[in-house]
Amino acid sequence: MKIKKSSLFLTTTLILLVLLMISILTQGFGLTTCATASSDNTLLYLYPQGCKTCDISNFDDILNKISSESASYEANFVRSPLVLFPKENQIFLVDASDKSSLAKDLCSLTADEDLCSLSKQLLCEGVAKTDKPNVKLFYMSYCPFGQQAFKSLAQVAALFGDKVDIEPHFVIYENYQGGSSDYCLDNGKICSMHGIKELNEDIREACVYKYDQDKFWNYAVCVMNSCSLQEVDSCWETCADKYSIDKNKIKSCFEEEGITLMRAEKQLDQKYGATGSPTIILNEESYTGGRSPEDFKQAICCGFNTPPEECAEELSQTASASGSCS
């Protein structure tokens, strides 16, 4: 993300004011401490209040490639660590949630050979290897961040076929909004953030995955692209028809198995700590990297004992937003 500026100080001040406004609107109560950047070679490091792992020194080996001096402030409304990187009269917001993300984004901005080499090295750091990687995507069918991650993984699923297990799962809450029937089923025990129509679609997608798995990704992407939340309870049938999915089978599954399927999803949410959409687990470890199709493909390729030829194919690098519904 880049922001035009007339001067670094003025733009940084503007960003802080905007963030402060966001803080107030979201019931965060402003900045704890603040420092502004003063020159074109200074980075501004943002990190969430109370974050125990967001020490600026953790990133010195990367940041020192860019700047001899760095400043930081703590904000209680920032969910992910960020770096404000000034370049050519613009300020770029750079993901600093982990070293791999920071090195990757700064490599893209600077084309620095050492940073780009470090980015490749860090990409596979800590990724467990197996003959057949497993990806679990926990999402809400009408969370925009979950949809973006889903569409990226749909391209990866099409690329790898049965060489990778990519499992869709659903983020289910209990007693959301007081267990209201506008959000919940099963006496308030099975709820979804964006309401009962989202929960209905979650159940239908779980049914399609169970009974017509080879058509699942196309069906779900069709619903995301074609059906608004308000009309999805009828619109889904158009997508089912498009891919020759047995609608009666899905309706029976919805009525007879829906609650059981969502109870199982809720148990998986608890097991993997999936409280936000998207939550991504790669080979039983939390994945926090980029969400473009190429980002997912590269991470999955790190998880192979012997990467297949598909790993040499380049997918879209269009980045998805790094936020979540939680």
LUMKEPA-293152 format. One record per residue (C-alpha): residue number from 1; residue in one letter; x, y, z. Coordinates in pm, whole numbers. Layout:
# residues N
site resi:NUM | resn:a | east:X | north:Y | up:Z
...
This chain:
# residues 326
site resi:1 | resn:m | east:0 | north:0 | up:0
site resi:2 | resn:k | east:143 | north:340 | up:-90
site resi:3 | resn:i | east:43 | north:689 | up:11
site resi:4 | resn:k | east:131 | north:1011 | up:-176
site resi:5 | resn:k | east:293 | north:1283 | up:30
site resi:6 | resn:s | east:413 | north:1641 | up:4
site resi:7 | resn:s | east:655 | north:1584 | up:288
site resi:8 | resn:l | east:740 | north:1281 | up:497
site resi:9 | resn:f | east:661 | north:1456 | up:823
site resi:10 | resn:l | east:323 | north:1585 | up:713
site resi:11 | resn:t | east:220 | north:1250 | up:567
site resi:12 | resn:t | east:336 | north:1058 | up:870
site resi:13 | resn:t | east:138 | north:1299 | up:1089
site resi:14 | resn:l | east:-165 | north:1246 | up:865
site resi:15 | resn:i | east:-130 | north:869 | up:895
site resi:16 | resn:l | east:-113 | north:895 | up:1271
site resi:17 | resn:l | east:-425 | north:1112 | up:1275
site resi:18 | resn:v | east:-611 | north:865 | up:1052
site resi:19 | resn:l | east:-503 | north:576 | up:1270
site resi:20 | resn:l | east:-612 | north:771 | up:1577
site resi:21 | resn:m | east:-954 | north:825 | up:1419
site resi:22 | resn:i | east:-977 | north:453 | up:1341
site resi:23 | resn:s | east:-878 | north:385 | up:1700
site resi:24 | resn:i | east:-1160 | north:600 | up:1834
site resi:25 | resn:l | east:-1416 | north:455 | up:1594
site resi:26 | resn:t | east:-1320 | north:100 | up:1688
site resi:27 | resn:q | east:-1306 | north:176 | up:2060
site resi:28 | resn:g | east:-931 | north:173 | up:2076
site resi:29 | resn:f | east:-824 | north:480 | up:2272
site resi:30 | resn:g | east:-537 | north:633 | up:2082
site resi:31 | resn:l | east:-163 | north:598 | up:2088
site resi:32 | resn:t | east:40 | north:495 | up:2384
site resi:33 | resn:t | east:365 | north:647 | up:2259
site resi:34 | resn:c | east:458 | north:803 | up:1928
site resi:35 | resn:a | east:766 | north:887 | up:1721
site resi:36 | resn:t | east:771 | north:1024 | up:1367
site resi:37 | resn:a | east:1012 | north:963 | up:1083
site resi:38 | resn:s | east:1236 | north:1254 | up:993
site resi:39 | resn:s | east:1423 | north:1160 | up:676
site resi:40 | resn:d | east:1404 | north:942 | up:367
site resi:41 | resn:n | east:1618 | north:676 | up:532
site resi:42 | resn:t | east:1418 | north:633 | up:847
site resi:43 | resn:l | east:1158 | north:367 | up:909
site resi:44 | resn:l | east:858 | north:398 | up:1135
site resi:45 | resn:y | east:773 | north:72 | up:1310
site resi:46 | resn:l | east:418 | north:7 | up:1433
site resi:47 | resn:y | east:325 | north:-275 | up:1665
site resi:48 | resn:p | east:21 | north:-376 | up:1870
site resi:49 | resn:q | east:-11 | north:-279 | up:2233
site resi:50 | resn:g | east:81 | north:-567 | up:2457
site resi:51 | resn:c | east:257 | north:-761 | up:2179
site resi:52 | resn:k | east:527 | north:-965 | up:2350
site resi:53 | resn:t | east:719 | north:-1055 | up:2033
site resi:54 | resn:c | east:720 | north:-722 | up:1850
site resi:55 | resn:d | east:1055 | north:-590 | up:1968
site resi:56 | resn:i | east:1218 | north:-381 | up:1695
site resi:57 | resn:s | east:1549 | north:-557 | up:1765
site resi:58 | resn:n | east:1398 | north:-879 | up:1629
site resi:59 | resn:f | east:1417 | north:-727 | up:1282
site resi:60 | resn:d | east:1755 | north:-551 | up:1302
site resi:61 | resn:d | east:1923 | north:-782 | up:1052
site resi:62 | resn:i | east:1664 | north:-682 | up:793
site resi:63 | resn:l | east:1600 | north:-320 | up:885
site resi:64 | resn:n | east:1969 | north:-234 | up:897
site resi:65 | resn:k | east:1985 | north:-304 | up:526
site resi:66 | resn:i | east:1750 | north:-12 | up:474
site resi:67 | resn:s | east:1806 | north:235 | up:753
site resi:68 | resn:s | east:2070 | north:337 | up:1004
site resi:69 | resn:e | east:1801 | north:463 | up:1238
site resi:70 | resn:s | east:1452 | north:340 | up:1316
site resi:71 | resn:a | east:1173 | north:481 | up:1526
site resi:72 | resn:s | east:874 | north:310 | up:1677
site resi:73 | resn:y | east:540 | north:374 | up:1837
site resi:74 | resn:e | east:291 | north:152 | up:2008
site resi:75 | resn:a | east:-75 | north:163 | up:1907
site resi:76 | resn:n | east:-348 | north:-30 | up:2083
site resi:77 | resn:f | east:-560 | north:-65 | up:1767
site resi:78 | resn:v | east:-295 | north:-210 | up:1534
site resi:79 | resn:r | east:-351 | north:-585 | up:1497
site resi:80 | resn:s | east:-38 | north:-667 | up:1298
site resi:81 | resn:p | east:312 | north:-514 | up:1318
site resi:82 | resn:l | east:379 | north:-277 | up:1028
site resi:83 | resn:v | east:668 | north:-72 | up:891
site resi:84 | resn:l | east:615 | north:262 | up:718
site resi:85 | resn:f | east:879 | north:274 | up:446
site resi:86 | resn:p | east:942 | north:611 | up:275
site resi:87 | resn:k | east:1052 | north:595 | up:-89
site resi:88 | resn:e | east:1037 | north:847 | up:-372
site resi:89 | resn:n | east:780 | north:1080 | up:-211
site resi:90 | resn:q | east:558 | north:792 | up:-109
site resi:91 | resn:i | east:508 | north:595 | up:210
site resi:92 | resn:f | east:455 | north:220 | up:184
site resi:93 | resn:l | east:289 | north:13 | up:455
site resi:94 | resn:v | east:494 | north:-304 | up:492
site resi:95 | resn:d | east:387 | north:-621 | up:673
site resi:96 | resn:a | east:620 | north:-694 | up:964
site resi:97 | resn:s | east:425 | north:-973 | up:1129
site resi:98 | resn:d | east:726 | north:-1200 | up:1075
site resi:99 | resn:k | east:1072 | north:-1178 | up:921
site resi:100 | resn:s | east:972 | north:-1361 | up:606
site resi:101 | resn:s | east:691 | north:-1115 | up:530
site resi:102 | resn:l | east:909 | north:-814 | up:609
site resi:103 | resn:a | east:1199 | north:-934 | up:394
site resi:104 | resn:k | east:964 | north:-1022 | up:107
site resi:105 | resn:d | east:794 | north:-683 | up:101
site resi:106 | resn:l | east:1119 | north:-487 | up:138
site resi:107 | resn:c | east:1277 | north:-699 | up:-135
site resi:108 | resn:s | east:990 | north:-600 | up:-362
site resi:109 | resn:l | east:1032 | north:-231 | up:-276
site resi:110 | resn:t | east:1410 | north:-209 | up:-291
site resi:111 | resn:a | east:1524 | north:-495 | up:-520
site resi:112 | resn:d | east:1816 | north:-532 | up:-278
site resi:113 | resn:e | east:1991 | north:-860 | up:-365
site resi:114 | resn:d | east:2074 | north:-950 | up:-6
site resi:115 | resn:l | east:1717 | north:-887 | up:110
site resi:116 | resn:c | east:1573 | north:-1084 | up:-180
site resi:117 | resn:s | east:1808 | north:-1372 | up:-107
site resi:118 | resn:l | east:1712 | north:-1356 | up:261
site resi:119 | resn:s | east:1344 | north:-1352 | up:163
site resi:120 | resn:k | east:1382 | north:-1680 | up:-26
site resi:121 | resn:q | east:1580 | north:-1832 | up:260
site resi:122 | resn:l | east:1321 | north:-1733 | up:522
site resi:123 | resn:l | east:1026 | north:-1852 | up:315
site resi:124 | resn:c | east:1080 | north:-2217 | up:401
site resi:125 | resn:e | east:1212 | north:-2158 | up:752
site resi:126 | resn:g | east:1021 | north:-2367 | up:1003
site resi:127 | resn:v | east:793 | north:-2534 | up:747
site resi:128 | resn:a | east:755 | north:-2906 | up:824
site resi:129 | resn:k | east:802 | north:-3133 | up:523
site resi:130 | resn:t | east:592 | north:-3428 | up:411
site resi:131 | resn:d | east:523 | north:-3628 | up:97
site resi:132 | resn:k | east:178 | north:-3470 | up:63
site resi:133 | resn:p | east:136 | north:-3126 | up:223
site resi:134 | resn:n | east:-186 | north:-3048 | up:406
site resi:135 | resn:v | east:-346 | north:-2704 | up:418
site resi:136 | resn:k | east:-644 | north:-2621 | up:638
site resi:137 | resn:l | east:-825 | north:-2298 | up:555
site resi:138 | resn:f | east:-1065 | north:-2175 | up:822
site resi:139 | resn:y | east:-1294 | north:-1906 | up:682
site resi:140 | resn:m | east:-1638 | north:-1747 | up:689
site resi:141 | resn:s | east:-1812 | north:-1760 | up:354
site resi:142 | resn:y | east:-1891 | north:-1386 | up:357
site resi:143 | resn:c | east:-1581 | north:-1250 | up:526
site resi:144 | resn:p | east:-1400 | north:-1045 | up:256
site resi:145 | resn:f | east:-1057 | north:-1146 | up:387
site resi:146 | resn:g | east:-1160 | north:-1510 | up:398
site resi:147 | resn:q | east:-1295 | north:-1488 | up:43
site resi:148 | resn:q | east:-968 | north:-1341 | up:-85
site resi:149 | resn:a | east:-763 | north:-1618 | up:74
site resi:150 | resn:f | east:-1012 | north:-1877 | up:-50
site resi:151 | resn:k | east:-990 | north:-1759 | up:-412
site resi:152 | resn:s | east:-610 | north:-1768 | up:-398
site resi:153 | resn:l | east:-611 | north:-2120 | up:-259
site resi:154 | resn:a | east:-865 | north:-2224 | up:-521
site resi:155 | resn:q | east:-601 | north:-2149 | up:-787
site resi:156 | resn:v | east:-345 | north:-2350 | up:-591
site resi:157 | resn:a | east:-588 | north:-2642 | up:-556
site resi:158 | resn:a | east:-641 | north:-2638 | up:-933
site resi:159 | resn:l | east:-265 | north:-2640 | up:-990
site resi:160 | resn:f | east:-173 | north:-2928 | up:-759
site resi:161 | resn:g | east:-482 | north:-3145 | up:-782
site resi:162 | resn:d | east:-456 | north:-3445 | up:-550
site resi:163 | resn:k | east:-85 | north:-3384 | up:-480
site resi:164 | resn:v | east:-187 | north:-3154 | up:-194
site resi:165 | resn:d | east:-472 | north:-3180 | up:57
site resi:166 | resn:i | east:-639 | north:-2841 | up:87
site resi:167 | resn:e | east:-926 | north:-2863 | up:335
site resi:168 | resn:p | east:-1194 | north:-2594 | up:374
site resi:169 | resn:h | east:-1316 | north:-2540 | up:729
site resi:170 | resn:f | east:-1546 | north:-2286 | up:890
site resi:171 | resn:v | east:-1505 | north:-2043 | up:1179
site resi:172 | resn:i | east:-1798 | north:-2105 | up:1411
site resi:173 | resn:y | east:-1883 | north:-1906 | up:1724
site resi:174 | resn:e | east:-2107 | north:-1983 | up:2019
site resi:175 | resn:n | east:-2366 | north:-1746 | up:2164
site resi:176 | resn:y | east:-2271 | north:-1476 | up:1913
site resi:177 | resn:q | east:-2488 | north:-1165 | up:1955
site resi:178 | resn:g | east:-2649 | north:-1337 | up:2250
site resi:179 | resn:g | east:-2729 | north:-1649 | up:2052
site resi:180 | resn:s | east:-2984 | north:-1466 | up:1839
site resi:181 | resn:s | east:-3158 | north:-1665 | up:1567
site resi:182 | resn:d | east:-3040 | north:-1393 | up:1328
site resi:183 | resn:y | east:-2690 | north:-1537 | up:1372
site resi:184 | resn:c | east:-2721 | north:-1882 | up:1523
site resi:185 | resn:l | east:-2863 | north:-2233 | up:1507
site resi:186 | resn:d | east:-2867 | north:-2514 | up:1766
site resi:187 | resn:n | east:-2993 | north:-2292 | up:2051
site resi:188 | resn:g | east:-2713 | north:-2040 | up:2006
site resi:189 | resn:k | east:-2433 | north:-2297 | up:2000
site resi:190 | resn:i | east:-2358 | north:-2268 | up:1627
site resi:191 | resn:c | east:-2320 | north:-1907 | up:1506
site resi:192 | resn:s | east:-2153 | north:-1707 | up:1231
site resi:193 | resn:m | east:-2034 | north:-1347 | up:1245
site resi:194 | resn:h | east:-2219 | north:-1217 | up:940
site resi:195 | resn:g | east:-2552 | north:-1371 | up:1023
site resi:196 | resn:i | east:-2769 | north:-1674 | up:961
site resi:197 | resn:k | east:-2744 | north:-1652 | up:583
site resi:198 | resn:e | east:-2367 | north:-1683 | up:605
site resi:199 | resn:l | east:-2406 | north:-1980 | up:838
site resi:200 | resn:n | east:-2649 | north:-2139 | up:592
site resi:201 | resn:e | east:-2396 | north:-2102 | up:312
site resi:202 | resn:d | east:-2117 | north:-2240 | up:531
site resi:203 | resn:i | east:-2330 | north:-2551 | up:580
site resi:204 | resn:r | east:-2407 | north:-2582 | up:209
site resi:205 | resn:e | east:-2038 | north:-2550 | up:121
site resi:206 | resn:a | east:-1951 | north:-2815 | up:380
site resi:207 | resn:c | east:-2212 | north:-3040 | up:216
site resi:208 | resn:v | east:-2077 | north:-2979 | up:-134
site resi:209 | resn:y | east:-1726 | north:-3058 | up:-12
site resi:210 | resn:k | east:-1850 | north:-3381 | up:148
site resi:211 | resn:y | east:-2057 | north:-3510 | up:-143
site resi:212 | resn:d | east:-1915 | north:-3346 | up:-459
site resi:213 | resn:q | east:-1562 | north:-3254 | up:-363
site resi:214 | resn:d | east:-1423 | north:-3222 | up:-715
site resi:215 | resn:k | east:-1673 | north:-2941 | up:-783
site resi:216 | resn:f | east:-1636 | north:-2768 | up:-448
site resi:217 | resn:w | east:-1383 | north:-2496 | up:-534
site resi:218 | resn:n | east:-1564 | north:-2389 | up:-852
site resi:219 | resn:y | east:-1898 | north:-2385 | up:-672
site resi:220 | resn:a | east:-1778 | north:-2178 | up:-376
site resi:221 | resn:v | east:-1593 | north:-1925 | up:-593
site resi:222 | resn:c | east:-1907 | north:-1893 | up:-806
site resi:223 | resn:v | east:-2116 | north:-1814 | up:-497
site resi:224 | resn:m | east:-1860 | north:-1560 | up:-374
site resi:225 | resn:n | east:-1853 | north:-1387 | up:-713
site resi:226 | resn:s | east:-2222 | north:-1406 | up:-801
site resi:227 | resn:c | east:-2432 | north:-1409 | up:-484
site resi:228 | resn:s | east:-2473 | north:-1129 | up:-233
site resi:229 | resn:l | east:-2522 | north:-1224 | up:130
site resi:230 | resn:q | east:-2881 | north:-1103 | up:113
site resi:231 | resn:e | east:-2975 | north:-1332 | up:-178
site resi:232 | resn:v | east:-2744 | north:-1630 | up:-124
site resi:233 | resn:d | east:-3017 | north:-1857 | up:19
site resi:234 | resn:s | east:-3169 | north:-1871 | up:-330
site resi:235 | resn:c | east:-2878 | north:-1765 | up:-550
site resi:236 | resn:w | east:-2663 | north:-2066 | up:-454
site resi:237 | resn:e | east:-2880 | north:-2288 | up:-671
site resi:238 | resn:t | east:-2760 | north:-2105 | up:-984
site resi:239 | resn:c | east:-2402 | north:-2200 | up:-902
site resi:240 | resn:a | east:-2505 | north:-2556 | up:-818
site resi:241 | resn:d | east:-2675 | north:-2584 | up:-1157
site resi:242 | resn:k | east:-2374 | north:-2434 | up:-1332
site resi:243 | resn:y | east:-2152 | north:-2717 | up:-1206
site resi:244 | resn:s | east:-2415 | north:-2993 | up:-1216
site resi:245 | resn:i | east:-2432 | north:-3036 | up:-840
site resi:246 | resn:d | east:-2728 | north:-3234 | up:-706
site resi:247 | resn:k | east:-2926 | north:-2961 | up:-527
site resi:248 | resn:n | east:-3160 | north:-3208 | up:-358
site resi:249 | resn:k | east:-2864 | north:-3391 | up:-211
site resi:250 | resn:i | east:-2725 | north:-3064 | up:-75
site resi:251 | resn:k | east:-3064 | north:-2965 | up:68
site resi:252 | resn:s | east:-3097 | north:-3304 | up:240
site resi:253 | resn:c | east:-2748 | north:-3273 | up:379
site resi:254 | resn:f | east:-2830 | north:-2923 | up:504
site resi:255 | resn:e | east:-3139 | north:-3042 | up:690
site resi:256 | resn:e | east:-3012 | north:-3376 | up:817
site resi:257 | resn:e | east:-2638 | north:-3318 | up:872
site resi:258 | resn:g | east:-2584 | north:-2944 | up:892
site resi:259 | resn:i | east:-2570 | north:-2908 | up:1268
site resi:260 | resn:t | east:-2347 | north:-3215 | up:1305
site resi:261 | resn:l | east:-2107 | north:-3084 | up:1039
site resi:262 | resn:m | east:-2081 | north:-2744 | up:1207
site resi:263 | resn:r | east:-2030 | north:-2897 | up:1552
site resi:264 | resn:a | east:-1732 | north:-3083 | up:1407
site resi:265 | resn:e | east:-1603 | north:-2757 | up:1256
site resi:266 | resn:k | east:-1635 | north:-2587 | up:1592
site resi:267 | resn:q | east:-1423 | north:-2859 | up:1753
site resi:268 | resn:l | east:-1155 | north:-2811 | up:1486
site resi:269 | resn:d | east:-1163 | north:-2435 | up:1545
site resi:270 | resn:q | east:-1086 | north:-2497 | up:1910
site resi:271 | resn:k | east:-810 | north:-2746 | up:1829
site resi:272 | resn:y | east:-629 | north:-2509 | up:1592
site resi:273 | resn:g | east:-715 | north:-2183 | up:1764
site resi:274 | resn:a | east:-913 | north:-2061 | up:1462
site resi:275 | resn:t | east:-1106 | north:-1759 | up:1585
site resi:276 | resn:g | east:-1065 | north:-1539 | up:1277
site resi:277 | resn:s | east:-1124 | north:-1567 | up:904
site resi:278 | resn:p | east:-895 | north:-1662 | up:744
site resi:279 | resn:t | east:-686 | north:-1887 | up:966
site resi:280 | resn:i | east:-444 | north:-2105 | up:770
site resi:281 | resn:i | east:-262 | north:-2416 | up:893
site resi:282 | resn:l | east:15 | north:-2566 | up:677
site resi:283 | resn:n | east:142 | north:-2911 | up:776
site resi:284 | resn:e | east:-5 | north:-2861 | up:1125
site resi:285 | resn:e | east:170 | north:-2526 | up:1178
site resi:286 | resn:s | east:18 | north:-2178 | up:1165
site resi:287 | resn:y | east:80 | north:-1997 | up:835
site resi:288 | resn:t | east:114 | north:-1616 | up:850
site resi:289 | resn:g | east:273 | north:-1539 | up:513
site resi:290 | resn:g | east:136 | north:-1366 | up:206
site resi:291 | resn:r | east:-200 | north:-1459 | up:57
site resi:292 | resn:s | east:-151 | north:-1430 | up:-316
site resi:293 | resn:p | east:-179 | north:-1755 | up:-515
site resi:294 | resn:e | east:199 | north:-1747 | up:-567
site resi:295 | resn:d | east:262 | north:-1693 | up:-193
site resi:296 | resn:f | east:51 | north:-1997 | up:-106
site resi:297 | resn:k | east:209 | north:-2206 | up:-381
site resi:298 | resn:q | east:563 | north:-2126 | up:-264
site resi:299 | resn:a | east:480 | north:-2201 | up:99
site resi:300 | resn:i | east:320 | north:-2532 | up:5
site resi:301 | resn:c | east:621 | north:-2622 | up:-208
site resi:302 | resn:c | east:837 | north:-2567 | up:100
site resi:303 | resn:g | east:627 | north:-2836 | up:267
site resi:304 | resn:f | east:711 | north:-3112 | up:16
site resi:305 | resn:n | east:985 | north:-3363 | up:79
site resi:306 | resn:t | east:1029 | north:-3367 | up:-299
site resi:307 | resn:p | east:865 | north:-3067 | up:-470
site resi:308 | resn:p | east:671 | north:-3166 | up:-785
site resi:309 | resn:e | east:705 | north:-2999 | up:-1124
site resi:310 | resn:e | east:406 | north:-2774 | up:-1048
site resi:311 | resn:c | east:628 | north:-2579 | up:-810
site resi:312 | resn:a | east:809 | north:-2433 | up:-1113
site resi:313 | resn:e | east:485 | north:-2282 | up:-1246
site resi:314 | resn:e | east:428 | north:-1920 | up:-1148
site resi:315 | resn:l | east:85 | north:-1813 | up:-1028
site resi:316 | resn:s | east:-60 | north:-1466 | up:-977
site resi:317 | resn:q | east:131 | north:-1251 | up:-731
site resi:318 | resn:t | east:-157 | north:-1012 | up:-678
site resi:319 | resn:a | east:-160 | north:-960 | up:-305
site resi:320 | resn:s | east:-466 | north:-1007 | up:-88
site resi:321 | resn:a | east:-540 | north:-793 | up:214
site resi:322 | resn:s | east:-373 | north:-916 | up:531
site resi:323 | resn:g | east:-666 | north:-848 | up:764
site resi:324 | resn:s | east:-918 | north:-1085 | up:913
site resi:325 | resn:c | east:-1276 | north:-1108 | up:1041
site resi:326 | resn:s | east:-1250 | north:-1183 | up:1410
